[in-house]
Amino acid sequence: MAHPQPEALGELAQLLGGLGLQVETARSTVEALNKLRSHAAHVIVSHHATTTAGHSFDGVSMLEASLLHAPDALRIALVTSPDEAVELDYRPAHGGTIIRLVARPNERSRLVAVVGEGVKLLGLVEEQRELVRRLSIDQAKLQKRETLLDVVVKERTKELEDSYEKLKAANRQALFGLAEAIEAKDPYTKGHCGRVAAFSLVLASEAGYPKDGLETLEFGAFLHDIGKIGIKDAVLLKPGPLDDAEWLHMREHPVKGYDIASKIEMLKPIMSAVRNHHERWDGTGYPDKMKAEQIPIAARIVAIADAFDAMSTDRPYKAALPLAECEAVLRKTAGKMYDPDLVEVFVTRHLGELYGDYADNLTDVG
Ligand SMILES: [Fe+2]
């Protein structure tokens, strides 16, 4: 509080002290600004301007200068008449931060009320500012945590996906190794598994098989003869025709394959192709004597692909048949051996031309 007259200063200090405020007084601008440098002021009250005994005091200039030291303080200029208040409005640079209060000596209680309310208001503003500050810190922390979590989750997901893909690739490799073991045991079937898989895939696609099941089907077709691992070499590799007992043993391969497949989690979805690829449409096949649509569609597809490949490649006991003849045999036996609708798709679209060694064999037969 700055005022050039000591008696007025004393009176005002006493009044404001009654609000429970710590009051500092100054009699000149220099003294006031010095005190503002060392004390954080919330309210600055000044008499606006006086000239007493040749000593001039410009309170409003002091208030304007105080902006530098206490930018948020409530600034009050005491004026003695409403005219002065209006006049002060025209002073540049005070920026509206100065409240001009007409306070005659008998109206001091108005000053106390304004200061009291002002202090309360400043307290609220400070609280609000603190709240906003804390909220923004919390929010920044939260955002940082979220971003971090996001990054961690993404990394972990990618790691999991990578290991799943690796595991899948390793499993596939192991199973293809198994299929190769069958082919190694029976060299006459070299390439047979791969071609059956390729014909099955193209037939399934053309026949509208569910897209998300194609990979499993291809896999099942590839491994359909996995049970031949359990067939005695004397039977599997016999150059001549098999006798009845040998045929019975040979026909165990779908069930032997099923026994293997059911022990390996990854092979479960393809068990039907392994177990039922020798069923016949008329119910005379093996091992379950299933009929028509009872036979799982994967097994029906593999049966056609298997038969086509057997006819269209050279075997020790017979030469490969031309495409048209293979197709004629399929058509003739459709409805007895094979699903007639699937045979129709395979034959009319000449799917046998599309994959495998068929073209080479044609040239050889040429
Ligand atoms: Fe078979």
Boltz pocket constraint, residues with backbone or C-beta under 6 A from the ligand:
constraints:
  - pocket:
      binder: B
      contacts: [[A, 224], [A, 225], [A, 253], [A, 277], [A, 278]]
      max_distance: 6.0
